[in-house]
Amino acid sequence: NVLLPQLSYCILCTIPVTLACYYGVGYIASFNPPNVSAIKKVVKALQQTTDLELRIAGSITDGLEASFFGPNIINMGMVDSLRDFYKQCDVMINPDVFYSGLKVKTVEAMAFGSALVCTSIASTCLPLEKDYHQLKDEKACAEFLKTLLSMNYQKRLAFVQSMRCESKNCYRAFKKKYPFDKLILEMSKQTHCEECAQ
């Protein structure tokens, strides 16, 4: 089951953007070949980028060799609290290039009000139209992260904040179009009635 937070509890609404001299980029995913391939390509494209810390969480970490991690590539493993993980990340990425419909990773990042950098495939079925939501592939995601890092502090701070606001607005639009809370409630009522009828 996928539980998405209400916007009033989103990180966007409670956690200020502070962005140190380096910034933390988050990736949380399950262990499957497309995810492993994607994050490896991102890391390869980010070589020599020392002012960025990539924090990788989820079962995908079981599929990555110990040598893959290092001072700037952090193995977060299976996290106990999604809220805490998103709080630690200035930007989230979803460099997915595997066609498989709606991407839960993308929806979850939007739901937490995170600044999100992703491919066009990772935006499938979602109201994400910014350039940084429609990137071609893993390398393009890495290049955009470098672009963010090249900005001066104040410009980067403002830009990341605008990215978070975009996630918040897009998630609202998504929930309005697909009111999952109401759908789940109706489904549970229907199931209850069917059980009572038996």
C-alpha positions in Angstrom: 0.0 0.0 0.0 1.2 3.5 -0.8 0.4 6.1 1.8 0.9 9.7 0.6 1.1 12.6 3.1 -1.3 15.4 3.2 0.2 18.7 2.0 -0.2 20.2 5.4 2.4 17.7 6.6 4.8 18.1 3.6 8.4 18.9 4.2 7.9 22.0 2.0 5.6 23.5 4.6 7.8 22.8 7.6 11.5 22.6 6.6 13.3 25.7 5.4 15.8 25.4 2.5 19.2 26.0 4.0 21.6 24.6 1.4 25.2 24.5 2.7 28.3 25.0 0.6 27.6 21.4 -0.7 24.1 20.1 -1.1 22.4 16.8 -0.4 20.7 14.9 -3.3 18.5 12.0 -2.4 17.5 8.9 -4.3 15.2 6.3 -2.7 14.3 3.2 -4.7 13.7 -0.5 -4.7 16.2 -3.1 -5.9 15.7 -3.8 -9.5 18.0 -3.7 -12.6 16.6 -0.4 -14.1 17.1 1.5 -10.8 20.6 0.1 -10.3 21.6 1.0 -13.9 20.1 4.5 -13.6 21.9 5.5 -10.4 25.2 4.1 -11.6 25.0 6.2 -14.7 24.2 9.3 -12.6 27.2 8.7 -10.4 29.4 8.2 -13.4 28.3 11.5 -14.8 28.9 13.2 -11.5 32.5 12.1 -11.2 34.8 14.9 -10.0 31.8 16.7 -8.5 32.9 17.0 -4.9 30.5 19.6 -3.5 27.5 17.3 -3.7 26.5 14.5 -1.4 24.3 11.7 -2.9 22.2 9.9 -0.3 20.8 6.6 -1.6 18.1 4.8 0.4 15.8 1.8 0.0 16.4 -1.8 -1.0 18.4 -0.6 -4.0 21.3 -0.4 -1.7 21.4 -4.2 -1.5 22.1 -4.3 -5.2 25.1 -1.9 -5.1 28.6 -3.0 -4.3 30.2 -1.7 -1.1 32.9 -0.1 -3.3 30.2 2.0 -5.1 29.8 4.1 -1.9 32.2 6.7 -0.6 32.6 10.0 1.1 30.1 11.7 -1.2 27.9 8.7 -2.0 26.1 7.7 1.2 24.4 4.3 1.8 21.3 5.1 3.8 20.0 1.6 3.6 16.4 1.0 4.6 15.2 4.2 6.3 12.9 4.1 9.3 11.3 7.4 8.5 10.6 8.8 5.1 10.0 12.2 6.6 13.5 12.2 8.1 15.1 11.1 4.9 13.4 13.7 2.8 14.3 16.3 5.4 18.0 15.5 4.8 17.8 16.1 1.1 17.8 19.5 -0.6 16.9 17.9 -3.9 15.5 14.5 -5.0 16.2 12.8 -8.2 14.4 10.2 -10.3 16.6 9.3 -13.3 14.3 6.5 -14.5 14.4 5.7 -18.2 12.4 2.5 -18.0 8.8 2.7 -19.3 6.5 1.3 -16.7 3.7 3.8 -16.2 3.2 6.0 -13.1 6.3 6.4 -11.0 5.7 6.1 -7.3 9.1 7.6 -6.5 8.1 10.8 -8.4 4.7 11.0 -6.7 6.2 10.5 -3.3 8.8 13.2 -3.9 6.0 15.6 -5.0 3.9 14.6 -1.9 6.7 15.6 0.4 7.2 18.9 -1.4 10.7 18.1 -2.5 12.7 19.8 -5.2 12.6 17.2 -7.9 14.9 16.6 -10.8 13.7 13.8 -13.1 13.5 12.4 -16.6 10.5 12.8 -18.9 9.8 9.1 -18.4 9.7 9.6 -14.6 7.1 12.2 -15.2 4.7 9.9 -17.1 1.0 10.6 -16.3 1.9 13.5 -14.0 1.4 17.3 -14.5 5.2 18.0 -14.5 6.2 20.4 -17.3 9.4 22.2 -16.1 12.6 21.5 -18.0 14.1 19.8 -14.9 11.1 17.4 -14.9 11.5 16.5 -18.6 15.2 15.6 -18.8 16.2 13.1 -21.5 18.2 10.6 -19.4 20.4 9.9 -16.4 23.3 12.0 -17.7 21.0 14.9 -18.3 19.8 14.6 -14.6 23.4 14.7 -13.5 24.2 17.7 -15.7 21.2 19.6 -14.2 22.5 18.9 -10.7 25.8 20.4 -11.7 24.0 23.4 -13.0 22.4 23.9 -9.7 25.7 23.5 -7.9 27.3 26.2 -10.2 24.8 28.8 -9.0 25.8 31.2 -6.3 24.3 30.5 -2.9 21.4 33.0 -3.0 20.4 32.1 -6.6 20.5 28.4 -5.8 18.5 28.9 -2.6 15.8 30.7 -4.5 15.7 28.3 -7.3 15.4 25.2 -5.1 12.6 26.9 -3.2 10.8 27.5 -6.5 11.3 23.8 -7.4 9.7 22.8 -4.1 6.8 25.1 -4.7 6.4 23.5 -8.1 6.2 20.1 -6.5 3.6 21.2 -4.1 1.4 22.7 -6.8 1.8 19.7 -9.1 0.9 17.4 -6.3 -2.2 19.4 -5.5 -3.2 19.2 -9.2 -2.6 15.5 -9.2 -4.7 14.9 -6.1 -7.5 16.9 -7.5 -7.5 14.9 -10.7 -7.0 11.6 -8.9 -8.6 11.9 -5.4 -7.0 8.7 -3.9 -8.4 9.3 -0.4 -12.0 9.3 -1.7 -11.3 6.3 -4.0 -9.8 4.3 -1.2 -12.7 5.2 1.1 -15.2 4.1 -1.5 -13.4 0.9 -2.1 -13.2 0.1 1.6 -17.0 0.8 2.0 -17.7 -1.5 -0.9 -15.5 -4.3 0.5 -17.2 -3.9 3.9 -20.7 -4.1 2.3 -19.7 -7.2 0.3 -18.4 -8.9 3.5 -21.6 -8.1 5.3 -23.7 -9.5 2.5 -21.9 -12.9 2.8 
